[in-house]
């Protein structure tokens, strides 16, 4: 992509002059000029109407890959420019015409310090969404709403930036002497409306929420479980991840443990759990067709499995949404040594709800909790942000998490529509390393 990373390819001829000046200043790592040009909220994330280049993209892309010509001064100028843009509210996950966020560009160009700034900015943004109870999934298509945070210092002093300069403050029009410029503002707004705007790449598929998923038709094929629109619900390539998850949740695979799994899917992990001869094995599943599959003659988890339990109710399929079933389990005083969570069509807020509201009451004090960590796994920057966010929220819930890295063989997963992805609409996994979470109570 070297030819596509030059400034002439990224700033198009129809780019508005105001945006062009800001992109050029960011490309030159001229932080002082960048600060002067950003004079209103949202401008830090302006985009070239053709390429989708933002000032963050430009500041990072201008560095290129590491070379002998790099100097500490040049790298520091780049870092200060990126920091300045984030200080003014630049959006960390805007995508360009190549479907790359600024962090994607930094990762591809092997610029770890700039990549780290993007991860930190994304983590702050997602934590803010959490505080406001407004989670949104970190998908590969990016989000385009402005991020604006007003910080009021307790002592009333101006906030100070990283370099010691006064950080940008929100100033009213009266304070800025512009309250008599209504006609000029109207003209400027009309000019903005007429200006071309960047259209991001079309998403591969719309978001699938839980209600849509539970109404969908599912198909079990060789090595795949897909819904009627081609979304991969579960796939056989995940088997090694499941195997190592069982090893982590049940160290030594000692018989007689109490196990809870949320989300049956293809039954991969439940088959592995059953092989350890647990004393209690409970499964929660909500999709009607998965429940039909479980009760079919070829299933290992039908009525004969339940009747083979060491005591009544020890082996059981709970039919319904986990949010409702888990309340029942809490009321019944059920306790487990190992709990695994792997649902489909739910965003991160539901996973957080589970480990904050239910794990404290369902997991034994020495128990281990795990979940399928596919959070933002269609791009590295999102995966890294969610790793940090979930780690912080797990700590808030009184849980310590250890991440075990597992190599993922990408040979059959590298290309959409081919290999493992044949017949599946969208690659929900694109990374060569899986981070397996092993969660225990703090202390």
N, C-alpha and C positions, 0 to 999 in steps of 0.2 A: 504493500500500500504506500510505498515511498512517494510515488508521484502524486498520490491523493493527499499527502500530508504537507504539501507546500502551500504557502500563503495564497498564491494566485488561484489555487484550486479550491480553497476554503472560503475566500471572500469573493462573492460573485459580483458581476457588473451591475446587477440591479439591487444591490444591497443599499439601503438608505444611508446617506452620508453620516448621520449621527451614529448609527450602528457600526458603520465602517470605521469611524474614528476610534470607537471603543475597542473593537476587535483588533485593530492595528496596534493600539497602545498595549493591549494585553499580550499580543504576539511579541512585541518588543520588550516585554517585562518592565514596562515603565509604570510602576505602581503609583507614582505621584500623579501622572496624567490620568490614569484609570480613576483615581479618587476624584479628580476634578470633573471628569466626564459623567460620573454616576451621581446625578443630582436629584433623583427621585426613586421611590421604591419600585422594584421590578426591573430597572434598567440593567442591573448586574447580570440578568439572565436573558438579555435581548438575543435574538437569533438571526443569522443571515437567512433571508427568506428562501433561498435555494438549497443551501447546504446544511442548514440547521446549526451552524457553528455558533457556539456561545463564547463569551470571553473566557470562561474556564477551559473549554476545549482549546481555544487558541493559545492560552498561556501554557498549557501542558504540551500541546502538539508542537509548539515552537522549539521545545527542548530537543526533540528527536531522540533516537536511541543513544545510549552512552557512547562517548567517543573520546579520543585523546585530546580533542580541543576543549573539552569541558573544563571550566575553571570554577573554583569555589565561589567566586563573585557572581558568575553567571547563574549558578544553581541557587544561590541565595536570592538573587533578583527574581527568579522564577517562583521560588517558594513564597516570597513576600507578596508577589502579585496574586498568586492563588489565594493566599491568606486574606488579602485585601478584598478580593471578590466574595469570599465566603462571609467576611465581616459585613458586607453590604447586602447579604441575602441571596447570593447566587445559588441556584438550585443544583444540587449535587447529582441528580439522576435524570436531567434532561438528555434526550437522545438526539443525535444528528442524522444525516441522511444515510449513514452506514450503520444505524442502530447502535451506536456507541455512546455511552455516557462519558463524561470527562474522566472518571475513574477507569473505565475500560481502555481509554487512550493511554493513560498513565501505566496501566498494567501491561498493555501490549508493547509500549516503548521501554519497558523495564525501568521505570522511574519510581522506585519504592517510596521515597519521601513524599512525593506529590500524591502518589496513590494513597498513602497513609492519611494525608490531609482530607482526601475525598471520603475515605472510610469513616474518619472521625466526624466529618460534617454529616454524612448519612446517618450515623449513629445518633447524633444530637437531634436530627430532624425526626427520626422515628421514635425516639424517647419523648419528644414533644408531642407527637401524635398520640402516644400512649397516655400522656398526662391529660390531653384533651379528649381522650376516649374516641379518637378518630383514626384508628389504624387503617392503613391501606396496603394491599399486597405489593411487594416489591417485584413487579413483573419486568420482563425484558423490554416492554414498550415504554417504560418511564412514566412519570407523572408530571403534569404540566401546570399545577396550581402554584402560585407564588408562595414562598415561605417567608413570612414576615414576623419577626419577633422584636418587641419593644422591651428593653431592659431598663428598669429604673433602679439606680444605685441607692442603697439605703441612706447614705450620707448626703445625697443630693448632688454629688459631684459628677462631672462628665465621665463616661466610660473611657478607659484608656486602651488603645490597641496594643498589639504584640510588640510593635517597635517603639512604644512610648508616646506616640502621637495620640491626639484626641480622636476617639472613634466616632463614626458618623452618628448623628442624632436626628430624630424625627423633628422637623421644624414646621410650624404652622405657616400658612401663607401670610398672615398678618405679621408674624415675626420676621418674615423674609422680605417684607415690603412689596408684596405682589398682589395685595387685595384689590388693587384697581386695574388689574390686567385681564379682565374677564374676556374681552374681545380677542386678545392675543391667545388666551388659553383655548377658546373655542376654535380658533383657526388651527392651532396645533393639534387639537383632538381630531379635527376633520382630516388633517394631513396624515395622522396615525391610522385612521380608519381606512384611508385610501392606500396605505402602504401595503405591499405584499407581505404575507406571513408564511412562515415555514409550516408545512404539513408533515408531521412525523410519519415514519413508516407505518403501514397498516398492520395492526395486531394480527398475529396468526390465528387467534381465536378469541372470542369474548370470554370474560371471566365466567367460571362455572361455580355457582354458589351451592350450598348444601341442598336447598330446596329443589333446584333444577336437577342436581345429581340424583336425588332420591326419587324423582319422577322419571328419570331416564331409563332406557332399555340397555341392558348390559349383555356383552357377548364374551363367553369364555372360549378362547382359542388356544392353540398350542403355545404356551409361554406368555400369554397376554390376557388381561381383562380390560376391555375397552367399553366406553359408553356408546350411545347411538350416534354421536357426532365425531367419534374417533379419538376422544381423549383417553390416554392411557391411565387407567385407575391403578393398576398394579402390573408389574412385568417380572418375568423370570430372571432378568439380569440383576434384580435386587437380592437374589438368594444369598450370595456371599455376605452382603451387608446384614441380612437377617441372621445368618449363622453366627456372625461375630457379635451381633446384638444379644443373642441368647447367651453366648459365652460371657458377655459382660454383665448381663442381668442375673445370671445364675452361675457364679464362679464355681468351677468344678462340677457343675451340673448335678449337684447333690439331689437325690430323690426326696420327695416329700415336701417340696416347696409349694407355696400358695401363689398362683399366677393369675393376673388379670391382663387381658389384651383388648384394646378398643380398636375395632376395624379388622374384620376377618379377611376381606378381599379374596385372594386365591388360596388362603390357608397355609401359606408358606411358613410363617413364623409359628403359627399354632401347631403345625405338625412337629416342628422342632421342640416346642415347649412340651407337647404330649410325650415325645420320646424320652424326656427326662423323668417321667413318672411322677408328676406333681401330686400332692395330696388334694389340691384344689386348683381347678382350671376353669376360670370364667371368661366368657367371650361376649363382647357387646357388638352387635351389628344392626344397622338400621335399614339397609337397602332390601326391598322385598325380593329381588331376584337373587341376591347373594344368599338370603335366608332360604329360598327355594333350592339353591344349589347345595347348601349345607344339609338339607333334609333329603336330598336325592340318594338313591341306593349306592352310588359310587363314592359318596362322601364318607370320610372317616369320622365325622363329627355329628352324626345324626342321633336318633333316639337310642341306638345300641351303645353309642359312646357315653351318653348321659347315664344310661342304666348300669354301665360298668364302673361307675364311680365308687370309691371306697366307702362313701356314705351318701345318703340322698342329698342332691343339690350340689355336691362337690364338683361335678362336671356339668356345666350348664351354659346354654346359649341364651343370652338376654336379648330379646327382640325390641328394638326401639332406639331412639336417640340417646347418646351417652349422657347428655346433659340431664335427662330425666332418669335414666337408669342409675347413674352414679348417686343421685340423691337417694334413691331406694337403697343402694348398697350402704351408704352412710347410715341411714336409719336402721338398717339391719345389723350394723356393727361389723361389717366385713373388713378384714385386714389382709394385706398381701405382702409377700416378700419381694415380688417382682411385678412391675407394671410397665406395659408398653402401649404407646399411643401412635396410631397411624390411620388417620381419617382422610377422606377425599372431599374436595369442594368446600373446605373451610379455611379461613385465613388465620394469620398468626394470633389474632385476638382470642380465638377459641382455644388454641393450644395454651396460651397464657392463662386463660380462665381455668383450664383443667389443672395446671400445676399450682396455681395459687389458691383455688377454692376447693379442690378435691384431693390432691396428693397428700396434704397434711393429715387428712382424716382416713385415707385409704391405705397409705403405705406404712408398713411397720417401721419402727425407729431405726432398724438396721437394714431396711429394704433398699432396693435400687430401682430407680425410674429411668426409662429411656423413651425416645420417640424417633420416628423416621425423620431425619434432618434433611428435608428437601427444601428448606426455606430459601427462596431466591436462587435456587440452584441452576437457573438458566443463564446466569452470568456471575463471574467471580466477585465483582464489587458488591452485589446484593447479598451473596452468600456470606461474605466477610462482615458486612454490616449486621445481618441477622445473627451471626455468631456472637457479636458483641452485645447486641440488644437482648437476646435471649439469656445470655450469661448474666447480665445485670438484673433482669427480671427474675431469673431463677434465684439469685442471691437475695433479692427482696422477699421471695417466698420462703426463705430459709433453706435453700438447697445449694449445695456445692456441685459444680459440674466439671468433670474431666473429659477432655476431648481426645478421642483416639483416632488418629488418621488412618484411613484405609485407602489403598490404591484402587482406583477404578479402571478396569481395562476398557479403553475407549475405542478399540478397533471396530467393534460392531455398533458403537454408539455415536460415532463421529459425524455422521451425515443424516440429515433429516430425510425420512421416507425410505431409508435403506437400512440393511442389517436389522438390528433389534427394533428399529423404528418403522419398519415396513408395516403399513396399515394403521399407523398411529399418526394423528394429525400434527402433533407438536412434541418436540423434544423438551421434556421437563427436566432433563439432566444434561449438562454440557461440560462438567468438570472432571478432572482426573484424580481428585482426592475427595473422599467423603469424610466428614467429621462426625464420628459416632459419639453421641452424648451419653455419659455415665453419671447419673445424678443421685446424690445421697444427701441426707440431712446434714446441715452444718453442725460441727461440734461432735 
